[in-house]
Amino acid sequence: MLFRSLANADAFVVLVASFKNVDGAHEVRQQLLEQSLPAFVRDDAPWHVVLVGPFASRAEADAALAQIDRAAFADAKIVKAN
């Protein structure tokens, strides 16, 4: 799935990375999917934003963040899904 509804203002997502190149975003999305993380790409022109989630709780988002390779994505962070 490339897009998920982020309508729940109480939900959280992990912001993993942003790319101007759509191929780079989809490559990272695929890597995260292979780790069984619910990754998707949101197009926010001119950026392609790689997100994981949404999660109903901050604890679930924390658990997902812990699975993400922090060496490759040192700036990954949890944000509200609004």
N, C-alpha and C positions, 0 to 999 in steps of 0.2 A: 504494500500500500504506500503510495507516495504522499498522500495527504490524509490527515486525521482531523476531525473536528475538535477544535480547542474551545468549544463553547462553555465548558464548565470553568467558571472563574476561580474555583477552589482547587483546580487541578495543577499539577506541576509537570514540567518537562525538563530534560537535560539538554541544554544548548551545547552541542559538541563542537561544531565548526561552521564557518561560513566561507563560501567560495564564489568567485565571479564566474568560474568555469563550471557549468552544470555537470560535466563528466566527473570532475573531482568530487563533487557532492555525492553523486550516485555511487562512486567507488567506495567512499567512506560509509555510506548507508549500507551497502552490500556487506562490508566487513563487519558492521555492527549486527546486521541480521544474522550473519553466520555465528555470532556469539549469542544468539537467541534474544537479542534486545529489540524491542519494538521501535525500530528506527524509521524515520521518514524524512523527506525533503520538502521544505516549504519555500516556494519561490517568492522572494521579497525583493523585486527588481531594484538594483542590479545584482542582488545577492541570492544565492541558493543556500539556504540554512539547513544544516543537518541537526535534527532533534531526535530525542528518544523519549517515548511516553505516548500519551499523557498518563500520569499516575494520580490516583485519588489522594495519596498522602505524601507528605515530605519524606517519610521513612522509606516508602517504595522508591522514590526518586533517588534518595541517598544510596540505596542498594544498587540501583542501576549505575549510578555514577561510580561506585566502587568497582564495577566490572569493566569500566572503560579504561583503555590503556592510557594512563596518565602521562606516560613519556611521550606518546604521540599526540595527545590532546590535553596538554597541560592547562589550557584555559577553559576546559569544559566546566560548566556550572549549572546549578539548578535555578530555574526561573519559574515564575507563575505563568500558567498557560493561557494568557489572555491576549 
